[in-house]
Amino acid sequence: MNSKIDTLKTWVDEAQRIVFFGGAGVSTESGIPDFRSVDGLYNQKFKYPPETIISHSFFERRPEEFFDFYKEKMLPLGFEPNVTHKVLARWEREGKLSAVVTQNIDGLHQKAGSKNVLELHGSVLRNYCTRCHKSYSAEFVKNSKGVPRCDCGGVVKPDVVLYEESLDQDVMGRAAMAIAGADLLIVAGTSLTVWPAAGMIRYYRGSRLVLINRDETPFDGEADLVLHEKLGDVFRTL
C-alpha cells in the first residue's frame, strides 16, 4: 500500500484540477450505513425490497410506508463530516480541487466546507411541496407525523432522486464538464454499479484515474491506480 500511497501523494501534489467522485463509502466513517455491503441497507430484511420502497411509484401509491422507511433509514441528521470530507474541503480552499461529484444525499461535503458540490442524486436537506413548491427543512420531514404535509395540504417530498426518476440534467452536465477537465480524477467509496451515475467517469480524458474502494469495481481494469483500502485510512495519509 505504501508505494501506491506515495504515487497518489505525488499526483495530488502535481495536480491543479482534481475532481473527486464519491459514493456511500465516503460517509460510512461518519456513521451513515452504505447500501450494498454485508450489513448494508440492501441486505436487511424489510416488508418490501428497499429498491421498491424508494421508487417513485411506491412513493405515489404508499406514501405512509415510504416515509416510515425514509425517516428511519434514509434521513441522516446529526452526523458530522469525517477526514475525507475535510481533506477535500481543504483542497478546494487551496485551489487544487475543482469539484466534488457525489452520489450521496447527506450534505456532509457542504458541512465540511466544500462549495462546488454536484449532487447527482439530490439531497435530504432540500424538501419541497409537490403542490405549491414551498421549501421545507429535513427536520420538518423527520419530525412530521406520518406523511409530511405543507400548509396548502400538498405532500412535502424530499429532493432526492428515487428509482424510476431521472437525474437532473443540469447537474449531470456540469459534472461531466468538471470530470472532462480534470487532471486527476479520484473515484472513491462507490461500487460503480449504479447507472447512469457510474458512467460519469467515462468523461475523463486524463491519464491519472484513481479508484479507492474496499471491494473491486467493474472499472478497476481501466484505472491507473487502484487501492482496495478503507477510504479514511488513505485520506489520513494525505
Secondary structure per residue as TSV (DSSP state, phi and psi in degrees):
chain	resnum	aa	ss	phi	psi
A	1	M	-	360.0	-33.6
A	2	N	H	-60.2	-42.7
A	3	S	H	-65.4	-36.4
A	4	K	H	-69.2	-38.9
A	5	I	H	-64.1	-40.3
A	6	D	H	-61.5	-41.2
A	7	T	H	-63.0	-44.9
A	8	L	H	-62.6	-42.3
A	9	K	H	-59.7	-43.3
A	10	T	H	-62.3	-44.6
A	11	W	H	-64.1	-40.3
A	12	V	H	-64.0	-42.7
A	13	D	H	-61.7	-37.5
A	14	E	H	-83.1	-17.8
A	15	A	-	-77.9	150.7
A	16	Q	S	-122.6	-16.0
A	17	R	S	-136.9	68.7
A	18	I	E	-76.6	136.2
A	19	V	E	-120.7	132.6
A	20	F	E	-109.2	126.1
A	21	F	E	-114.5	115.2
A	22	G	E	-127.8	157.9
A	23	G	-	-125.6	-158.0
A	24	A	G	-59.1	-30.2
A	25	G	G	-64.2	-16.9
A	26	V	G	-67.7	-32.1
A	27	S	T	-101.3	-1.8
A	28	T	G	-64.5	-33.1
A	29	E	G	-71.9	-11.3
A	30	S	G	-88.6	-2.3
A	31	G	T	98.8	2.9
A	32	I	-	-90.6	119.3
A	33	P	-	-67.0	151.0
A	34	D	-	-88.7	-166.2
A	35	F	S	-107.2	-42.5
A	36	R	S	-108.1	1.5
A	37	S	S	-73.5	176.3
A	38	V	T	-56.4	-40.9
A	39	D	T	-104.8	18.9
A	40	G	S	-75.5	174.5
A	41	L	G	-58.0	-39.5
A	42	Y	G	-75.7	-9.7
A	43	N	G	-105.1	8.2
A	44	Q	S	-91.8	160.7
A	45	K	-	-98.1	122.9
A	46	F	-	-131.3	169.4
A	47	K	S	-60.8	-37.1
A	48	Y	S	-126.2	155.4
A	49	P	-	-60.9	141.3
A	50	P	H	-53.6	-36.8
A	51	E	H	-61.5	-30.8
A	52	T	H	-75.5	-44.4
A	53	I	H	-63.5	-39.4
A	54	I	T	-97.8	37.9
A	55	S	B	-102.9	157.8
A	56	H	H	-63.4	-40.9
A	57	S	H	-66.7	-37.2
A	58	F	H	-68.0	-40.4
A	59	F	H	-57.3	-40.2
A	60	E	H	-73.1	-41.1
A	61	R	H	-82.1	-39.8
A	62	R	-	-131.9	65.0
A	63	P	H	-61.0	-33.7
A	64	E	H	-62.4	-47.3
A	65	E	H	-69.5	-35.7
A	66	F	H	-57.6	-50.2
A	67	F	H	-71.9	-29.9
A	68	D	H	-58.5	-46.4
A	69	F	H	-70.0	-46.2
A	70	Y	H	-60.0	-47.3
A	71	K	H	-65.5	-36.6
A	72	E	H	-81.1	-37.1
A	73	K	H	-112.3	-18.8
A	74	M	S	-128.4	11.1
A	75	L	-	-116.6	80.2
A	76	P	-	-80.5	99.1
A	77	L	-	-112.5	148.7
A	78	G	S	84.9	6.5
A	79	F	-	-92.0	156.7
A	80	E	-	-117.5	151.2
A	81	P	-	-60.3	149.0
A	82	N	-	-106.4	-171.1
A	83	V	H	-59.7	-36.3
A	84	T	H	-64.4	-48.9
A	85	H	H	-55.6	-43.2
A	86	K	H	-70.1	-40.1
A	87	V	H	-64.9	-42.2
A	88	L	H	-61.9	-41.8
A	89	A	H	-63.6	-37.5
A	90	R	H	-65.8	-43.4
A	91	W	H	-59.2	-38.8
A	92	E	H	-65.8	-42.9
A	93	R	H	-61.3	-34.3
A	94	E	T	-79.9	-5.1
A	95	G	T	83.0	12.8
A	96	K	-	-92.6	-31.1
A	97	L	E	-104.7	125.8
A	98	S	E	-93.8	-24.8
A	99	A	E	-165.2	150.1
A	100	V	E	-111.0	123.4
A	101	V	E	-107.6	120.6
A	102	T	E	-129.5	145.2
A	103	Q	-	-91.1	-5.8
A	104	N	-	-81.5	157.2
A	105	I	-	-120.7	14.5
A	106	D	S	-93.1	-11.4
A	107	G	-	74.0	12.6
A	108	L	H	-73.1	-26.9
A	109	H	H	-62.5	-45.4
A	110	Q	H	-66.1	-36.8
A	111	K	H	-64.6	-30.0
A	112	A	H	-78.5	-15.4
A	113	G	T	119.1	-3.2
A	114	S	-	-68.0	140.9
A	115	K	-	-104.1	-48.7
A	116	N	-	-92.4	81.7
A	117	V	E	-113.3	121.3
A	118	L	E	-104.8	107.2
A	119	E	E	-94.8	100.3
A	120	L	T	-63.5	-32.6
A	121	H	T	-110.1	15.6
A	122	G	E	85.8	-161.5
A	123	S	E	-151.3	139.7
A	124	V	E	-69.7	-16.7
A	125	L	E	-77.2	-14.3
A	126	R	E	-110.0	129.3
A	127	N	E	-142.1	145.1
A	128	Y	E	-144.3	152.1
A	129	C	E	-74.1	129.6
A	130	T	T	-72.0	-9.7
A	131	R	T	-101.1	-54.6
A	132	C	T	-108.6	-6.4
A	133	H	-	70.9	17.7
A	134	K	-	-65.0	142.3
A	135	S	E	-88.1	147.2
A	136	Y	E	-137.8	155.9
A	137	S	-	-82.0	164.3
A	138	A	H	-65.1	-33.4
A	139	E	H	-64.1	-37.2
A	140	F	H	-60.2	-45.1
A	141	V	H	-65.5	-46.0
A	142	K	H	-60.6	-41.0
A	143	N	H	-89.7	-2.4
A	144	S	S	-72.8	152.5
A	145	K	S	-91.6	119.9
A	146	G	S	69.1	-134.7
A	147	V	S	-79.0	123.2
A	148	P	-	-66.7	132.3
A	149	R	B	-122.5	142.2
A	150	C	-	-76.4	166.1
A	151	D	T	-57.7	-29.6
A	152	C	T	-82.9	-5.5
A	153	G	S	99.4	-8.7
A	154	G	-	-73.7	157.6
A	155	V	B	-76.0	134.1
A	156	V	E	-89.4	114.1
A	157	K	E	-104.0	135.8
A	158	P	E	-64.0	143.8
A	159	D	E	-84.3	59.4
A	160	V	E	-120.8	149.7
A	161	V	-	-83.4	114.3
A	162	L	-	-86.6	162.6
A	163	Y	B	-56.4	142.9
A	164	E	T	82.4	-4.5
A	165	E	S	-102.4	152.4
A	166	S	-	-86.1	149.3
A	167	L	-	-73.2	153.4
A	168	D	-	-65.5	119.7
A	169	Q	H	-69.3	-29.8
A	170	D	H	-66.3	-45.5
A	171	V	H	-64.2	-42.4
A	172	M	H	-59.7	-43.3
A	173	G	H	-64.6	-42.7
A	174	R	H	-67.4	-36.2
A	175	A	H	-65.7	-42.7
A	176	A	H	-61.8	-41.5
A	177	M	H	-65.8	-41.2
A	178	A	H	-63.1	-45.6
A	179	I	H	-65.0	-41.5
A	180	A	H	-63.7	-29.2
A	181	G	T	-94.2	3.4
A	182	A	-	-77.2	146.8
A	183	D	S	-101.0	-6.5
A	184	L	E	-150.2	122.1
A	185	L	E	-113.4	118.8
A	186	I	E	-107.7	117.0
A	187	V	E	-108.8	122.8
A	188	A	E	-147.2	146.9
A	189	G	S	67.3	28.4
A	190	T	-	-139.5	141.3
A	191	S	-	-78.0	-11.8
A	192	L	S	54.6	43.1
A	193	T	-	-118.2	-6.1
A	194	V	S	-96.8	115.8
A	195	W	T	-104.6	151.4
A	196	P	T	-84.6	-0.9
A	197	A	G	-57.6	-43.5
A	198	A	G	-59.7	-32.1
A	199	G	G	-70.7	-8.2
A	200	M	G	-62.1	-30.5
A	201	I	G	-70.3	-12.0
A	202	R	G	-64.1	-20.0
A	203	Y	G	-76.5	-13.0
A	204	Y	-	-72.1	131.9
A	205	R	-	-114.6	1.2
A	206	G	S	-84.5	-174.0
A	207	S	S	-117.7	17.8
A	208	R	-	-131.6	75.0
A	209	L	E	-99.7	119.1
A	210	V	E	-112.4	129.5
A	211	L	E	-114.6	124.2
A	212	I	E	-123.4	111.2
A	213	N	-	-157.1	145.1
A	214	R	S	-61.3	-38.6
A	215	D	S	-110.9	166.4
A	216	E	-	-65.8	153.9
A	217	T	-	-126.4	163.6
A	218	P	T	-64.7	-13.1
A	219	F	T	-105.1	6.2
A	220	D	G	-55.8	-39.9
A	221	G	G	-68.3	-15.7
A	222	E	G	-98.2	-7.2
A	223	A	-	-84.4	154.2
A	224	D	S	-88.1	-19.9
A	225	L	E	-151.2	127.8
A	226	V	E	-125.6	128.5
A	227	L	E	-124.6	115.9
A	228	H	-	-92.8	72.8
A	229	E	S	-135.8	166.6
A	230	K	-	-67.9	133.7
A	231	L	H	-60.1	-41.7
A	232	G	H	-62.1	-38.2
A	233	D	H	-62.6	-40.2
A	234	V	H	-67.3	-46.7
A	235	F	H	-73.8	-21.9
A	236	R	H	-65.5	-28.7
A	237	T	T	-79.6	-13.9
A	238	L	-	-96.2	360.0
